[in-house]
Each structure stands twice: as C-alpha cells, then as structure tokens.
Amino acid sequence: MNDFVAGEVLLTLRIAFHIITVLSILSWTSDHRSRFFSSLMAFLIAGGSLAAAAQGLTHFYATVPKVEFPLVLLSGAWCIVILMNGGNVAKVLHSAKRKLRLGR
C-alpha cells in the first residue's frame, strides 16, 4: 500500500470517528442538563469534531499527505469513550473526577 492510499484510509477513519462522536453526543437525551461545565465540554467536543470532519471532507486530497497516525488513534479513542458512555459527556467527566479524587 503506498503512502497516498494509506493517507486516504487514515483520513477516512478519522472523519468517521469525528462524525460518530458528534452523532453520539447529539443523540444523548436527558431532562437533567444542569451541569454547566459538562454541557460546555459536550458543546466543544461536538463542535470541534464537526469542524474537524468538515475540514477533512472539504480539503480531503490536500489533507491526505499530512494525516498523522497518532491523531487518528486519539480520535478513535475519544470516539470509543464517548460511545461507551452513550454520548453522555457528564458521565465521562464525573467518572474521571471520581477516579482522580478531585472535588468531593
């Protein structure tokens, strides 16, 4: 597999991870949206992922040679974390806070 084809595959994976992350966050529903910081983080994650996916799609062939494997791994890992929590960013943050014993 040449470098260009590998770049296309990696960029396609990264775009897919971003789109799945956005859809997962947008599909999460609850009557309790009172945690400002969690809502802000969800907005930033979804917005950043949407922007990254749009950038990858609109500048696909210009971006292919510059795709970095570690960013694809990070995008995939973040996608998995969000998916495993059903798009609930507050749950991810609360779990991390509890494990690190931050706050109460």
C-alpha positions as CSV (number, residue, x, y, z in Angstrom):
1,M,0.0,0.0,0.0
2,N,1.5,3.3,-1.0
3,D,1.6,6.4,1.3
4,F,-1.2,8.1,-0.6
5,V,-3.7,5.2,-0.2
6,A,-2.7,4.8,3.5
7,G,-3.3,8.5,4.0
8,E,-6.8,8.2,2.4
9,V,-7.7,5.3,4.6
10,L,-6.4,7.1,7.8
11,L,-8.2,10.3,6.9
12,T,-11.4,8.5,6.2
13,L,-11.2,6.7,9.5
14,R,-10.5,10.0,11.3
15,I,-13.5,11.7,9.6
16,A,-15.7,8.7,10.5
17,F,-14.6,8.8,14.2
18,H,-15.4,12.5,14.3
19,I,-18.9,12.0,12.8
20,I,-19.7,9.1,15.1
21,T,-18.6,11.3,18.1
22,V,-20.8,14.2,17.0
23,L,-23.8,11.9,16.4
24,S,-23.3,10.1,19.7
25,I,-23.3,13.4,21.7
26,L,-26.2,14.8,19.7
27,S,-28.3,11.6,20.3
28,W,-27.9,11.7,24.1
29,T,-31.1,12.9,25.7
30,S,-31.9,13.7,29.3
31,D,-34.2,16.0,31.2
32,H,-31.3,16.9,33.5
33,R,-28.8,19.2,31.8
34,S,-27.9,21.3,34.8
35,R,-24.1,20.7,34.8
36,F,-22.7,23.8,33.0
37,F,-19.2,22.6,32.6
38,S,-20.3,19.2,31.2
39,S,-22.6,20.9,28.8
40,L,-19.8,23.3,27.7
41,M,-17.4,20.3,27.2
42,A,-20.0,18.4,25.2
43,F,-20.6,21.5,23.0
44,L,-16.8,22.0,22.5
45,I,-16.2,18.3,21.7
46,A,-19.1,18.0,19.3
47,G,-18.3,21.4,17.7
48,G,-14.6,20.5,17.4
49,S,-15.3,17.1,16.0
50,L,-17.8,18.5,13.5
51,A,-15.3,21.1,12.4
52,A,-12.5,18.5,12.0
53,A,-14.8,16.2,10.0
54,A,-15.9,19.1,7.7
55,Q,-12.3,20.2,7.2
56,G,-11.3,16.7,6.3
57,L,-14.1,16.4,3.9
58,T,-13.7,19.8,2.2
59,H,-10.0,19.6,1.9
60,F,-9.7,15.8,1.6
61,Y,-6.9,15.5,-1.0
62,A,-4.9,18.4,0.4
63,T,-5.0,16.8,3.9
64,V,-4.2,13.2,2.8
65,P,-0.4,13.7,2.7
66,K,-0.5,15.4,6.1
67,V,-2.5,12.8,8.0
68,E,-0.8,11.8,11.3
69,F,-1.4,8.4,12.7
70,P,-1.4,9.5,16.4
71,L,-4.3,11.9,15.7
72,V,-6.3,9.1,14.1
73,L,-5.6,7.0,17.3
74,L,-6.7,9.8,19.6
75,S,-9.8,10.5,17.5
76,G,-10.7,6.8,17.7
77,A,-10.0,6.5,21.4
78,W,-12.1,9.6,22.2
79,C,-14.9,8.3,19.9
80,I,-14.9,5.0,21.9
81,V,-15.0,6.8,25.2
82,I,-18.0,8.9,24.2
83,L,-19.8,5.9,22.6
84,M,-19.3,3.7,25.7
85,N,-21.0,6.4,27.8
86,G,-23.9,6.8,25.3
87,G,-22.8,10.3,24.4
88,N,-23.1,11.5,28.0
89,V,-20.0,13.7,28.5
90,A,-21.0,14.5,32.1
91,K,-20.7,10.7,32.9
92,V,-17.2,10.7,31.4
93,L,-16.2,13.7,33.4
94,H,-17.8,12.5,36.6
95,S,-16.1,9.1,36.3
96,A,-12.7,10.7,35.8
97,K,-13.3,13.1,38.7
98,R,-14.1,10.3,41.0
99,K,-11.1,8.2,39.9
100,L,-8.7,11.1,40.4
101,R,-10.5,12.1,43.7
102,L,-11.0,15.6,42.6
103,G,-13.6,17.7,44.3
104,R,-16.0,15.9,46.6
